[in-house]
């Protein structure tokens, strides 16, 4: 039974150290893009629409495209 419990080191996959860096860079870029669009979005939607309904629709459209 002890032979089944021990697993040779060759069968274990290597640890990937680049995964954490990739996730960090992805989150960093996402936060940077969000930080750029938040100050610009209200003025952009206001300038392109005339009524409140169109402004709401503009925010929803941009938000949906962003997601």
PDB file with one MODEL, atoms N, CA, C and O in Angstrom:
MODEL        1
ATOM      1  N   UNK A   1       0.802  -1.200   0.000  1.00  0.00           N
ATOM      2  CA  UNK A   1       0.000   0.000   0.000  1.00  0.00           C
ATOM      3  C   UNK A   1       0.842   1.260   0.000  1.00  0.00           C
ATOM      4  O   UNK A   1       0.403   2.296  -0.499  1.00  0.00           O
ATOM      5  N   UNK A   2       2.008   1.192   0.534  1.00  0.00           N
ATOM      6  CA  UNK A   2       2.853   2.378   0.572  1.00  0.00           C
ATOM      7  C   UNK A   2       3.368   2.748  -0.809  1.00  0.00           C
ATOM      8  O   UNK A   2       3.747   3.896  -1.037  1.00  0.00           O
ATOM      9  N   UNK A   3       3.387   1.793  -1.737  1.00  0.00           N
ATOM     10  CA  UNK A   3       3.831   2.093  -3.099  1.00  0.00           C
ATOM     11  C   UNK A   3       2.815   2.974  -3.826  1.00  0.00           C
ATOM     12  O   UNK A   3       3.202   3.821  -4.631  1.00  0.00           O
ATOM     13  N   UNK A   4       1.528   2.789  -3.556  1.00  0.00           N
ATOM     14  CA  UNK A   4       0.499   3.596  -4.198  1.00  0.00           C
ATOM     15  C   UNK A   4       0.465   5.014  -3.621  1.00  0.00           C
ATOM     16  O   UNK A   4       0.125   5.960  -4.332  1.00  0.00           O
ATOM     17  N   UNK A   5       0.804   5.165  -2.370  1.00  0.00           N
ATOM     18  CA  UNK A   5       0.743   6.475  -1.725  1.00  0.00           C
ATOM     19  C   UNK A   5       1.864   7.397  -2.192  1.00  0.00           C
ATOM     20  O   UNK A   5       1.679   8.614  -2.234  1.00  0.00           O
ATOM     21  N   UNK A   6       3.001   6.854  -2.536  1.00  0.00           N
ATOM     22  CA  UNK A   6       4.108   7.707  -2.967  1.00  0.00           C
ATOM     23  C   UNK A   6       4.041   7.934  -4.470  1.00  0.00           C
ATOM     24  O   UNK A   6       3.901   6.987  -5.243  1.00  0.00           O
ATOM     25  N   UNK A   7       4.139   9.173  -4.872  1.00  0.00           N
ATOM     26  CA  UNK A   7       4.084   9.547  -6.288  1.00  0.00           C
ATOM     27  C   UNK A   7       5.470  10.018  -6.684  1.00  0.00           C
ATOM     28  O   UNK A   7       6.063  10.847  -5.994  1.00  0.00           O
ATOM     29  N   UNK A   8       5.991   9.505  -7.779  1.00  0.00           N
ATOM     30  CA  UNK A   8       7.314   9.962  -8.221  1.00  0.00           C
ATOM     31  C   UNK A   8       7.291  11.445  -8.580  1.00  0.00           C
ATOM     32  O   UNK A   8       6.260  11.967  -9.005  1.00  0.00           O
ATOM     33  N   UNK A   9       8.411  12.112  -8.412  1.00  0.00           N
ATOM     34  CA  UNK A   9       8.508  13.549  -8.680  1.00  0.00           C
ATOM     35  C   UNK A   9       8.348  13.871 -10.162  1.00  0.00           C
ATOM     36  O   UNK A   9       7.999  15.000 -10.507  1.00  0.00           O
ATOM     37  N   UNK A  10       8.593  12.913 -11.036  1.00  0.00           N
ATOM     38  CA  UNK A  10       8.496  13.163 -12.476  1.00  0.00           C
ATOM     39  C   UNK A  10       7.050  13.324 -12.928  1.00  0.00           C
ATOM     40  O   UNK A  10       6.810  13.922 -13.977  1.00  0.00           O
ATOM     41  N   UNK A  11       6.083  12.815 -12.180  1.00  0.00           N
ATOM     42  CA  UNK A  11       4.675  12.905 -12.574  1.00  0.00           C
ATOM     43  C   UNK A  11       4.009  14.209 -12.151  1.00  0.00           C
ATOM     44  O   UNK A  11       2.925  14.519 -12.645  1.00  0.00           O
ATOM     45  N   UNK A  12       4.602  14.963 -11.278  1.00  0.00           N
ATOM     46  CA  UNK A  12       3.989  16.208 -10.829  1.00  0.00           C
ATOM     47  C   UNK A  12       4.313  17.330 -11.818  1.00  0.00           C
ATOM     48  O   UNK A  12       5.449  17.451 -12.275  1.00  0.00           O
ATOM     49  N   UNK A  13       3.304  18.153 -12.146  1.00  0.00           N
ATOM     50  CA  UNK A  13       3.552  19.249 -13.097  1.00  0.00           C
ATOM     51  C   UNK A  13       4.408  20.338 -12.447  1.00  0.00           C
ATOM     52  O   UNK A  13       4.350  20.537 -11.234  1.00  0.00           O
ATOM     53  N   UNK A  14       5.197  21.035 -13.253  1.00  0.00           N
ATOM     54  CA  UNK A  14       6.023  22.115 -12.692  1.00  0.00           C
ATOM     55  C   UNK A  14       5.156  23.299 -12.282  1.00  0.00           C
ATOM     56  O   UNK A  14       4.101  23.539 -12.869  1.00  0.00           O
ATOM     57  N   UNK A  15       5.598  24.020 -11.292  1.00  0.00           N
ATOM     58  CA  UNK A  15       4.880  25.202 -10.810  1.00  0.00           C
ATOM     59  C   UNK A  15       5.145  26.352 -11.778  1.00  0.00           C
ATOM     60  O   UNK A  15       6.291  26.632 -12.128  1.00  0.00           O
ATOM     61  N   UNK A  16       4.068  27.014 -12.203  1.00  0.00           N
ATOM     62  CA  UNK A  16       4.199  28.145 -13.135  1.00  0.00           C
ATOM     63  C   UNK A  16       4.251  29.439 -12.351  1.00  0.00           C
ATOM     64  O   UNK A  16       3.293  29.802 -11.668  1.00  0.00           O
ATOM     65  N   UNK A  17       5.358  30.125 -12.449  1.00  0.00           N
ATOM     66  CA  UNK A  17       5.503  31.382 -11.712  1.00  0.00           C
ATOM     67  C   UNK A  17       4.969  32.576 -12.501  1.00  0.00           C
ATOM     68  O   UNK A  17       4.766  33.641 -11.918  1.00  0.00           O
ATOM     69  N   UNK A  18       4.741  32.435 -13.788  1.00  0.00           N
ATOM     70  CA  UNK A  18       4.267  33.544 -14.607  1.00  0.00           C
ATOM     71  C   UNK A  18       2.776  33.792 -14.501  1.00  0.00           C
ATOM     72  O   UNK A  18       2.295  34.823 -14.971  1.00  0.00           O
ATOM     73  N   UNK A  19       2.026  32.877 -13.896  1.00  0.00           N
ATOM     74  CA  UNK A  19       0.573  33.026 -13.814  1.00  0.00           C
ATOM     75  C   UNK A  19       0.193  34.230 -12.956  1.00  0.00           C
ATOM     76  O   UNK A  19      -0.691  35.000 -13.335  1.00  0.00           O
ATOM     77  N   UNK A  20       0.841  34.404 -11.816  1.00  0.00           N
ATOM     78  CA  UNK A  20       0.520  35.525 -10.935  1.00  0.00           C
ATOM     79  C   UNK A  20       0.871  36.855 -11.605  1.00  0.00           C
ATOM     80  O   UNK A  20       0.136  37.833 -11.470  1.00  0.00           O
ATOM     81  N   UNK A  21       1.982  36.889 -12.317  1.00  0.00           N
ATOM     82  CA  UNK A  21       2.375  38.118 -13.017  1.00  0.00           C
ATOM     83  C   UNK A  21       1.373  38.460 -14.121  1.00  0.00           C
ATOM     84  O   UNK A  21       1.039  39.628 -14.317  1.00  0.00           O
ATOM     85  N   UNK A  22       0.902  37.455 -14.833  1.00  0.00           N
ATOM     86  CA  UNK A  22      -0.080  37.671 -15.893  1.00  0.00           C
ATOM     87  C   UNK A  22      -1.382  38.228 -15.321  1.00  0.00           C
ATOM     88  O   UNK A  22      -1.958  39.163 -15.877  1.00  0.00           O
ATOM     89  N   UNK A  23      -1.839  37.661 -14.221  1.00  0.00           N
ATOM     90  CA  UNK A  23      -3.069  38.131 -13.591  1.00  0.00           C
ATOM     91  C   UNK A  23      -2.890  39.566 -13.099  1.00  0.00           C
ATOM     92  O   UNK A  23      -3.786  40.392 -13.271  1.00  0.00           O
ATOM     93  N   UNK A  24      -1.755  39.869 -12.495  1.00  0.00           N
ATOM     94  CA  UNK A  24      -1.492  41.219 -12.002  1.00  0.00           C
ATOM     95  C   UNK A  24      -1.489  42.229 -13.146  1.00  0.00           C
ATOM     96  O   UNK A  24      -2.091  43.296 -13.020  1.00  0.00           O
ATOM     97  N   UNK A  25      -0.834  41.921 -14.245  1.00  0.00           N
ATOM     98  CA  UNK A  25      -0.772  42.842 -15.384  1.00  0.00           C
ATOM     99  C   UNK A  25      -2.162  43.024 -15.991  1.00  0.00           C
ATOM    100  O   UNK A  25      -2.516  44.133 -16.391  1.00  0.00           O
ATOM    101  N   UNK A  26      -2.948  41.965 -16.064  1.00  0.00           N
ATOM    102  CA  UNK A  26      -4.300  42.057 -16.608  1.00  0.00           C
ATOM    103  C   UNK A  26      -5.167  42.978 -15.758  1.00  0.00           C
ATOM    104  O   UNK A  26      -5.880  43.827 -16.292  1.00  0.00           O
ATOM    105  N   UNK A  27      -5.109  42.816 -14.444  1.00  0.00           N
ATOM    106  CA  UNK A  27      -5.894  43.675 -13.553  1.00  0.00           C
ATOM    107  C   UNK A  27      -5.397  45.109 -13.622  1.00  0.00           C
ATOM    108  O   UNK A  27      -6.201  46.041 -13.598  1.00  0.00           O
ATOM    109  N   UNK A  28      -4.100  45.302 -13.707  1.00  0.00           N
ATOM    110  CA  UNK A  28      -3.529  46.648 -13.806  1.00  0.00           C
ATOM    111  C   UNK A  28      -4.017  47.370 -15.066  1.00  0.00           C
ATOM    112  O   UNK A  28      -4.401  48.538 -15.004  1.00  0.00           O
ATOM    113  N   UNK A  29      -4.003  46.681 -16.196  1.00  0.00           N
ATOM    114  CA  UNK A  29      -4.478  47.293 -17.444  1.00  0.00           C
ATOM    115  C   UNK A  29      -5.968  47.585 -17.386  1.00  0.00           C
ATOM    116  O   UNK A  29      -6.419  48.610 -17.898  1.00  0.00           O
ATOM    117  N   UNK A  30      -6.737  46.696 -16.768  1.00  0.00           N
ATOM    118  CA  UNK A  30      -8.173  46.914 -16.652  1.00  0.00           C
ATOM    119  C   UNK A  30      -8.461  48.135 -15.782  1.00  0.00           C
ATOM    120  O   UNK A  30      -9.328  48.941 -16.123  1.00  0.00           O
ATOM    121  N   UNK A  31      -7.761  48.283 -14.682  1.00  0.00           N
ATOM    122  CA  UNK A  31      -7.950  49.447 -13.807  1.00  0.00           C
ATOM    123  C   UNK A  31      -7.511  50.737 -14.495  1.00  0.00           C
ATOM    124  O   UNK A  31      -8.147  51.777 -14.328  1.00  0.00           O
ATOM    125  N   UNK A  32      -6.432  50.674 -15.263  1.00  0.00           N
ATOM    126  CA  UNK A  32      -5.966  51.846 -15.994  1.00  0.00           C
ATOM    127  C   UNK A  32      -7.008  52.291 -17.026  1.00  0.00           C
ATOM    128  O   UNK A  32      -7.295  53.482 -17.145  1.00  0.00           O
ATOM    129  N   UNK A  33      -7.565  51.351 -17.760  1.00  0.00           N
ATOM    130  CA  UNK A  33      -8.579  51.688 -18.756  1.00  0.00           C
ATOM    131  C   UNK A  33      -9.835  52.237 -18.095  1.00  0.00           C
ATOM    132  O   UNK A  33     -10.437  53.188 -18.593  1.00  0.00           O
ATOM    133  N   UNK A  34     -10.228  51.646 -16.983  1.00  0.00           N
ATOM    134  CA  UNK A  34     -11.408  52.129 -16.276  1.00  0.00           C
ATOM    135  C   UNK A  34     -11.168  53.530 -15.725  1.00  0.00           C
ATOM    136  O   UNK A  34     -12.065  54.373 -15.755  1.00  0.00           O
ATOM    137  N   UNK A  35      -9.975  53.781 -15.228  1.00  0.00           N
ATOM    138  CA  UNK A  35      -9.631  55.112 -14.724  1.00  0.00           C
ATOM    139  C   UNK A  35      -9.605  56.167 -15.809  1.00  0.00           C
ATOM    140  O   UNK A  35      -9.829  57.346 -15.534  1.00  0.00           O
ATOM    141  N   UNK A  36      -9.335  55.761 -17.036  1.00  0.00           N
ATOM    142  CA  UNK A  36      -9.341  56.721 -18.144  1.00  0.00           C
ATOM    143  C   UNK A  36     -10.748  57.007 -18.643  1.00  0.00           C
ATOM    144  O   UNK A  36     -11.042  58.142 -19.019  1.00  0.00           O
ATOM    145  N   UNK A  37     -11.627  56.008 -18.657  1.00  0.00           N
ATOM    146  CA  UNK A  37     -12.951  56.197 -19.241  1.00  0.00           C
ATOM    147  C   UNK A  37     -13.923  56.862 -18.267  1.00  0.00           C
ATOM    148  O   UNK A  37     -14.822  57.578 -18.707  1.00  0.00           O
ATOM    149  N   UNK A  38     -13.770  56.647 -16.958  1.00  0.00           N
ATOM    150  CA  UNK A  38     -14.732  57.207 -16.007  1.00  0.00           C
ATOM    151  C   UNK A  38     -14.822  58.733 -16.045  1.00  0.00           C
ATOM    152  O   UNK A  38     -15.938  59.252 -16.031  1.00  0.00           O
ATOM    153  N   UNK A  39     -13.729  59.476 -16.090  1.00  0.00           N
ATOM    154  CA  UNK A  39     -13.876  60.935 -16.154  1.00  0.00           C
ATOM    155  C   UNK A  39     -14.394  61.437 -17.508  1.00  0.00           C
ATOM    156  O   UNK A  39     -14.996  62.508 -17.580  1.00  0.00           O
ATOM    157  N   UNK A  40     -14.171  60.692 -18.549  1.00  0.00           N
ATOM    158  CA  UNK A  40     -14.520  61.131 -19.901  1.00  0.00           C
ATOM    159  C   UNK A  40     -15.956  60.770 -20.271  1.00  0.00           C
ATOM    160  O   UNK A  40     -16.609  61.514 -21.003  1.00  0.00           O
ATOM    161  N   UNK A  41     -16.451  59.649 -19.779  1.00  0.00           N
ATOM    162  CA  UNK A  41     -17.750  59.119 -20.201  1.00  0.00           C
ATOM    163  C   UNK A  41     -18.919  60.079 -20.001  1.00  0.00           C
ATOM    164  O   UNK A  41     -19.690  60.250 -20.945  1.00  0.00           O
ATOM    165  N   UNK A  42     -19.111  60.721 -18.845  1.00  0.00           N
ATOM    166  CA  UNK A  42     -20.280  61.600 -18.705  1.00  0.00           C
ATOM    167  C   UNK A  42     -20.301  62.754 -19.704  1.00  0.00           C
ATOM    168  O   UNK A  42     -21.349  63.065 -20.270  1.00  0.00           O
ATOM    169  N   UNK A  43     -19.166  63.380 -19.919  1.00  0.00           N
ATOM    170  CA  UNK A  43     -19.130  64.493 -20.877  1.00  0.00           C
ATOM    171  C   UNK A  43     -19.323  64.002 -22.310  1.00  0.00           C
ATOM    172  O   UNK A  43     -19.931  64.690 -23.129  1.00  0.00           O
ATOM    173  N   UNK A  44     -18.815  62.834 -22.605  1.00  0.00           N
ATOM    174  CA  UNK A  44     -18.971  62.266 -23.941  1.00  0.00           C
ATOM    175  C   UNK A  44     -20.433  61.967 -24.232  1.00  0.00           C
ATOM    176  O   UNK A  44     -20.922  62.276 -25.319  1.00  0.00           O
ATOM    177  N   UNK A  45     -21.132  61.373 -23.283  1.00  0.00           N
ATOM    178  CA  UNK A  45     -22.544  61.060 -23.485  1.00  0.00           C
ATOM    179  C   UNK A  45     -23.382  62.331 -23.509  1.00  0.00           C
ATOM    180  O   UNK A  45     -24.313  62.431 -24.307  1.00  0.00           O
ATOM    181  N   UNK A  46     -23.077  63.299 -22.659  1.00  0.00           N
ATOM    182  CA  UNK A  46     -23.821  64.562 -22.660  1.00  0.00           C
ATOM    183  C   UNK A  46     -23.701  65.303 -23.981  1.00  0.00           C
ATOM    184  O   UNK A  46     -24.677  65.872 -24.471  1.00  0.00           O
ATOM    185  N   UNK A  47     -22.509  65.295 -24.555  1.00  0.00           N
ATOM    186  CA  UNK A  47     -22.311  66.041 -25.788  1.00  0.00           C
ATOM    187  C   UNK A  47     -22.972  65.369 -26.991  1.00  0.00           C
ATOM    188  O   UNK A  47     -23.273  66.028 -27.986  1.00  0.00           O
ATOM    189  N   UNK A  48     -23.195  64.074 -26.899  1.00  0.00           N
ATOM    190  CA  UNK A  48     -23.762  63.383 -28.059  1.00  0.00           C
ATOM    191  C   UNK A  48     -25.267  63.185 -27.960  1.00  0.00           C
ATOM    192  O   UNK A  48     -25.877  62.715 -28.921  1.00  0.00           O
ATOM    193  N   UNK A  49     -25.890  63.527 -26.832  1.00  0.00           N
ATOM    194  CA  UNK A  49     -27.333  63.329 -26.713  1.00  0.00           C
ATOM    195  C   UNK A  49     -27.989  64.573 -26.148  1.00  0.00           C
ATOM    196  O   UNK A  49     -27.350  65.387 -25.483  1.00  0.00           O
ATOM    197  N   UNK A  50     -29.279  64.704 -26.426  1.00  0.00           N
ATOM    198  CA  UNK A  50     -30.000  65.903 -26.025  1.00  0.00           C
ATOM    199  C   UNK A  50     -30.975  65.657 -24.886  1.00  0.00           C
ATOM    200  O   UNK A  50     -31.215  66.564 -24.088  1.00  0.00           O
ATOM    201  N   UNK A  51     -31.541  64.472 -24.784  1.00  0.00           N
ATOM    202  CA  UNK A  51     -32.537  64.201 -23.748  1.00  0.00           C
ATOM    203  C   UNK A  51     -31.971  63.258 -22.690  1.00  0.00           C
ATOM    204  O   UNK A  51     -30.959  62.589 -22.899  1.00  0.00           O
ATOM    205  N   UNK A  52     -32.652  63.227 -21.557  1.00  0.00           N
ATOM    206  CA  UNK A  52     -32.220  62.366 -20.457  1.00  0.00           C
ATOM    207  C   UNK A  52     -32.315  60.898 -20.847  1.00  0.00           C
ATOM    208  O   UNK A  52     -31.455  60.100 -20.473  1.00  0.00           O
ATOM    209  N   UNK A  53     -33.340  60.540 -21.587  1.00  0.00           N
ATOM    210  CA  UNK A  53     -33.507  59.147 -22.003  1.00  0.00           C
ATOM    211  C   UNK A  53     -32.350  58.711 -22.901  1.00  0.00           C
ATOM    212  O   UNK A  53     -31.832  57.603 -22.762  1.00  0.00           O
ATOM    213  N   UNK A  54     -31.958  59.574 -23.806  1.00  0.00           N
ATOM    214  CA  UNK A  54     -30.837  59.232 -24.685  1.00  0.00           C
ATOM    215  C   UNK A  54     -29.527  59.147 -23.899  1.00  0.00           C
ATOM    216  O   UNK A  54     -28.664  58.328 -24.216  1.00  0.00           O
ATOM    217  N   UNK A  55     -29.378  59.993 -22.876  1.00  0.00           N
ATOM    218  CA  UNK A  55     -28.169  59.915 -22.043  1.00  0.00           C
ATOM    219  C   UNK A  55     -28.113  58.591 -21.307  1.00  0.00           C
ATOM    220  O   UNK A  55     -27.067  57.945 -21.253  1.00  0.00           O
ATOM    221  N   UNK A  56     -29.246  58.187 -20.740  1.00  0.00           N
ATOM    222  CA  UNK A  56     -29.289  56.890 -20.053  1.00  0.00           C
ATOM    223  C   UNK A  56     -28.956  55.759 -21.014  1.00  0.00           C
ATOM    224  O   UNK A  56     -28.182  54.856 -20.699  1.00  0.00           O
ATOM    225  N   UNK A  57     -29.550  55.832 -22.171  1.00  0.00           N
ATOM    226  CA  UNK A  57     -29.290  54.795 -23.177  1.00  0.00           C
ATOM    227  C   UNK A  57     -27.810  54.791 -23.580  1.00  0.00           C
ATOM    228  O   UNK A  57     -27.225  53.734 -23.814  1.00  0.00           O
ATOM    229  N   UNK A  58     -27.223  55.971 -23.658  1.00  0.00           N
ATOM    230  CA  UNK A  58     -25.810  56.070 -23.995  1.00  0.00           C
ATOM    231  C   UNK A  58     -24.923  55.451 -22.932  1.00  0.00           C
ATOM    232  O   UNK A  58     -23.959  54.756 -23.252  1.00  0.00           O
ATOM    233  N   UNK A  59     -25.248  55.703 -21.651  1.00  0.00           N
ATOM    234  CA  UNK A  59     -24.484  55.088 -20.572  1.00  0.00           C
ATOM    235  C   UNK A  59     -24.614  53.571 -20.597  1.00  0.00           C
ATOM    236  O   UNK A  59     -23.626  52.856 -20.428  1.00  0.00           O
ATOM    237  N   UNK A  60     -25.836  53.080 -20.808  1.00  0.00           N
ATOM    238  CA  UNK A  60     -26.041  51.632 -20.864  1.00  0.00           C
ATOM    239  C   UNK A  60     -25.328  51.008 -22.056  1.00  0.00           C
ATOM    240  O   UNK A  60     -24.780  49.911 -21.948  1.00  0.00           O
ATOM    241  N   UNK A  61     -25.331  51.694 -23.181  1.00  0.00           N
ATOM    242  CA  UNK A  61     -24.664  51.171 -24.370  1.00  0.00           C
ATOM    243  C   UNK A  61     -23.164  51.070 -24.156  1.00  0.00           C
ATOM    244  O   UNK A  61     -22.553  50.047 -24.465  1.00  0.00           O
ATOM    245  N   UNK A  62     -22.576  52.129 -23.629  1.00  0.00           N
ATOM    246  CA  UNK A  62     -21.133  52.120 -23.386  1.00  0.00           C
ATOM    247  C   UNK A  62     -20.773  51.107 -22.299  1.00  0.00           C
ATOM    248  O   UNK A  62     -19.763  50.410 -22.401  1.00  0.00           O
ATOM    249  N   UNK A  63     -21.599  51.029 -21.265  1.00  0.00           N
ATOM    250  CA  UNK A  63     -21.359  50.050 -20.199  1.00  0.00           C
ATOM    251  C   UNK A  63     -21.443  48.626 -20.682  1.00  0.00           C
ATOM    252  O   UNK A  63     -20.653  47.775 -20.274  1.00  0.00           O
ATOM    253  N   UNK A  64     -22.406  48.360 -21.556  1.00  0.00           N
ATOM    254  CA  UNK A  64     -22.539  47.022 -22.113  1.00  0.00           C
ATOM    255  C   UNK A  64     -21.378  46.692 -23.027  1.00  0.00           C
ATOM    256  O   UNK A  64     -20.860  45.576 -23.000  1.00  0.00           O
ATOM    257  N   UNK A  65     -20.971  47.646 -23.827  1.00  0.00           N
ATOM    258  CA  UNK A  65     -19.823  47.408 -24.716  1.00  0.00           C
ATOM    259  C   UNK A  65     -18.545  47.231 -23.907  1.00  0.00           C
ATOM    260  O   UNK A  65     -17.660  46.469 -24.298  1.00  0.00           O
ATOM    261  N   UNK A  66     -18.447  47.930 -22.785  1.00  0.00           N
ATOM    262  CA  UNK A  66     -17.258  47.839 -21.935  1.00  0.00           C
ATOM    263  C   UNK A  66     -17.139  46.441 -21.329  1.00  0.00           C
ATOM    264  O   UNK A  66     -16.047  45.878 -21.242  1.00  0.00           O
ATOM    265  N   UNK A  67     -18.277  45.894 -20.914  1.00  0.00           N
ATOM    266  CA  UNK A  67     -18.268  44.565 -20.271  1.00  0.00           C
ATOM    267  C   UNK A  67     -17.977  43.518 -21.304  1.00  0.00           C
ATOM    268  O   UNK A  67     -17.923  42.331 -20.981  1.00  0.00           O
TER     269      UNK A  67
ENDMDL
END
